[in-house]
Amino acid sequence: MVRTLAKFIIGLLSLWAVAFIIAEIMGVTIYFPFTIVEKQEIPYHRITSVRLAVFLTFAYFGFRYLFLQSEKLYPIQFLEIYIKSFTICCLFVFYTSQVEFREYYFVFFLFIVSIILHFASRKKMRSYFN
């Protein structure tokens, strides 16, 4: 059940990402979930959240390499770590930027996805993603 749900969510997010790349090439900017902006900037708090999540993920893997040496990770584990980093960074940035409460649906969505990916990436579940 968790495996199927995780695959479904990852599939949807992957299609979402490809659609956004194609839209950007065509000159249309879309940000989560489907807010279309033409010739407008993406809100600063969203860009900052993505930027910090990339840095946090990089730091995590850097320290993991330094102190735990090299251990193979599955793609589902990388996604789980990045989504968790993104969730944490969104909470921090949204709170410090004092964004409207309705913006927190994005953080809630990321939190739910990170929980599902956490359970799907556990050792017992890893064999499902081969």
N, C-alpha and C positions, 0 to 999 in steps of 0.2 A: 504494500500500500504506500509506504513512505517512498519507496523507489519510484513508483509510478507517478506520484505527486511531484517528486523532485524533478523527474525527467520532463514532465509536463510544464512545470514552471521554468526550467532552464530552456526548454524549447521555445516557450512564449517570449522569454526575455531575449533569446538569441534572434528570433524573428523581429522583435521590437528594435533591437540594435541595428540589424541590417536595414530595416525600413528607415531608420533615422539617418543612417549613413547615406542611403540613396537620396533621401529628401535634402540633406545638406549639400550633396553634389548638385542637386537641382536648384539650390538657392533658397530653400525653405528650412528654417530652424525649428526643431520640435524638442520640447523637453517634457519630462515625465509628468503625467502619463501621456497625454496627447495634446499638449498645449502648443499650438502652432503660432509662431511669431515670424513675421517678415520684417526685416530691417529693424529689429529690436534686439536688445541684448538679453541674454539669459540672466535671470536674477543672480546677483553677486553671491548670495548665500549658497546657491546651488553649485555654482562653479567652484567656490571655495571648498565646499564639502567634498566634491570629487577630487580636487587637488590634494587636500589633506588625507583623504582615504588612500590615494596612490602612495603618498609618502609614508603613511602608517603601515601599509602593506609591505612596502620596500623595507622599512625599518624592521618589521617583524621577521621577514625572511633573512635579512642581513644578520640579525642577532641569532636567529635560529641556526644559520650556517656557522656562525662563529662559535657558538656554545654547544650545539647539538650535532655538529658536523652535517654531513649530507645524508638525508633520509629521503627516499622517494616519496613524492606526493602525487596523488591523483588530481586530475583537473577539477573534480568536484570539491576537493579540499581547498584548492586555490580559490575557487569561486566562493566557498564558504568563508574563508579568511577575508577576502576582499569585501564581501557583502557585510560581514561583521564590522570591519573597519569603516566602511561607508556609513553604517548605521550609527556607530559611535561618533563619527565626525559630524554627521548631520545633526545629531542631538546637540552636540557642543556648539556648532556654528549657528544653528537655528535659535538656540536659547540666547547666545550672546548677541546675535543680530536682532533679537526681539521680533522675529517674524510673526505673522498672524497665526493664530492657533490652527486655522484650516490647513496650513502648510504641513502640519505634523502628520497628516494622513500618509505622506510619502515615507516618513520615518517609521510609522506603524507597518506599512507594507514591507519595507526592508527588514524590519524586525521579524515579521512572520516568515519571510523567505529565509532569513538566516537561521531560524529555528529549524525549519524543514531541512535545509541543507546540512545543518549540524547533525541531525539524526541520520540523514542519508549518507553522510560521509564517514560514519563510524565504521570501525574495522569489520563488523559483521555485515555491513551493507556494501562495502567496497566492491565485492565480487560481482555485484549486480551491474556495475558500470563498466565492466570489461567488454 
